[in-house]
Amino acid sequence: MTRPVRRRLVVLAVLGALAACRASPAPEVAPSLLTRAQAEARTVVPLTRAVQLQKAGRIAEVTFDLPAPQKPAIPILNIGLRLQDTDARRLLDASEKITLGRLPTRLRLERIDGSAPGPVQLWQRTRDGRDSQKIGEDGVVTDLTTGSVDINSLAEAGLYSEDVLYRTLQLAQVGGIAPGRYVLRVDLVEDRPRLEGLKAELIVGYQSLGK
């Protein structure tokens, strides 16, 4: 099979997956979509923060409260980048600009309350998405994989619209994480000038059962 044919098949598969995600059920009655200012002020998971990806350095530092997951969410906390568009092909192109060029990113998650405050071990999926591995002590990840955050909790928080297509690229995850108060710091290791102007959000939220 030639490379152009393989890529067309991949594109069709991804577009189909995006359409399926768009059709996933959200709560019948959900709060209104938050404005950007309201979303930026939110400090309870799930949450989002607008980020710029073109220049090395700190792109986000967020102190937040982590409640217990509500079904169908499960106690696996996903940290990633969320892209959105109303056109599936533009969304895929934006995603590929990030994944094909790689985006070395340093993450540090700390618990700042309770009887055992301190750093939290982060994990990342392998490139094929079939397994997970510990992120090293330097906290750097280089490969982003397709991820997801529970749609119901996003909709209830006013962070999801059925009129928009979303694509989440996972940076890290934590399984079995306890509710509490945390701080997350995210830094880009290298400049990526070609990503200037690309609209992205840091997203933190629980994974949905079966995802």
N, C-alpha and C positions, 0 to 999 in steps of 0.2 A: 504494500500500500504506500503510495507516494506521500510526502510530507504535506502538500496542499490538501489532499483528500483527508488525511488524518486530522488536520487542523479544522477543516469544515465539520467533520464529525464531532470533534471536541466542542466547537462553537455551538452546534445544534444541541448537544447534550447539556451544555451549561445554560443555554437559553431555555431549554425545557425545565431544568431545575429551578431557574429563577421564576418561571411562570408557576411552577408548583408551589414554591415558597409564597408567592403572592396570593395563591389561592388557599393557603393554610388558614384554618379558622382562628379568628381573633374573638375576643369577647363581644357578645351581641351589643352591649351598651358599654362604650369605653369613653373615658374623659376626652376632651378636646385635645388636639395636638398642641404640645407646648411650643411657645415661641423660642427662638434661639436663646434669648436672655433668660427665660424661665428654665430651659434645659441646662444652661451653664450654671445656674444657681442650685440645681438639684444635688443633694449630697447623700441620697439613699439609693442603693442598688435596686433596679438597674439605672444606669446613668450614662450620659454621653458628654463629650467635650470636643468642640471643634479644634482641629490640629492642622498645622502646616508641616509638610513633609520634605521641603526642599533644602533645609539647612540643618547642619549638625547642631546638637545641643538639646536642652530640655524642651520638650513639646507639651508636657503635661505634668502637673503635680496635684493630686486630688486626695483630699481627706474625706472619707465616707463611712456611713454606717451600713453594715451588712446584716439584713434580717434573715430569718430562716426561709428556705425556699418554700413556695406554695405550689402544689401539684398543678400542672404536669411538670414543673421545673424540678430538677434534682440538684443535690449539693455538690455540683461541679461548677466552679466559677470560671467563666471564660473572659479573657482580656484580649481585645482585638481592635482592628480598624474597620469601621463601617463606611461603605460607599453607598450613594443613592442616586437614582436617576429615574426618569419616566420612560427612558428608552433602554431596552435590554442590551442592545449591541454597544451603545456608548458606555453602559455600565461595565460590560465585559472588557472593553478596551481600557478603561480606567484601571480595572483590577489587574490586567496583564501588565500595565506600565509599572505597577508595584512588584508583582510576583516575578516577572521575568528578569527585572533588573536587580532584584533582591533589595532588602532594606534592613541592614544591620541595626538592631534596636536593643538598648539596655533597659531592663525593667527591674524594679525593686519594690516589693510589696512587704509592708511591715504592719504587724498588729500593734496598736498603741494603747490598748486597755486590757483589763483582765489580769489574771494572775501570771500569765506567761507572755508578756509583750516581747516583740523581736521580729526578725526577718521570717518570712514565710517561703518555704521551698516552692518554686515554680516549676512547671513541667511544660514541654512542648510536644506537639505531634511530630512524628517522622514525616518526611516529604510525601510518602505514599498514603499517609493518613491512617495506617493500620495499627500503629503502636505509639507509645508516648515515651519520652526520655526526660531525665532531669536536666534542667537548665544549669549550666556551670556557675561557679561562684562569682564570675564576672557579670552574670545576669544578662549576657548578650545572646540574642536569637538572630539568625540570618534568614531563615526560611519561614514564610507565612503560608499557612494552609487554610483551606475553606473551613469556616467555623459557623456557629449559630448561637443565638441567644433566644431564650424562650419568648415567643411572640406574645403570649397572653400577658406576661408581666410587662413587656414593653408597651403594649397597647393600654394597659391599665395605668401606666405611668405617663401616658401622653407622648410616647417616644416612637410610635409606629403609626403609619398611615397606609391604608389599603390602596391609595391612589399612587403610591410610589413603589418602585422596585429597590430592594436592598441587597447588598452583598457584603458579608462579613468575612474578613481575613483574620484568622486567629494568630495572636502573638504567643499567648501562654494560657495555661489553665491550672486550677488547683482543685483536687478532689477532696471531699470530706472536710471542707473548710468550715470553721465554727462561726456562728454569728458574732458580731463585735464591731469595733471601730478600727479602721485601717487607713494607711496612707500609701498611695501608689505614685511612684515617680517613673517617668518614661523619657528616655533620651535617645535621639538619633546619633549613631556613631559616625556617619559620613554624610557629606552633602549629597543631595540628589536634585540638581537644578532642573532636570527634566520633569520633576513632579510639581514644579511651581504652578500654582493656579488650580491644582487638583483639590477638590473639596472632599475632605475626609473627617471622620469623627473617631476619637477614642471611644470604645464602648466596653462597659463592664456589666456583666449580667450572668445569671445562672443559665445553664444548659437545659434544654427540654428533654424529657424522657424520650428515648428512641433516636435522638439526633447523634 
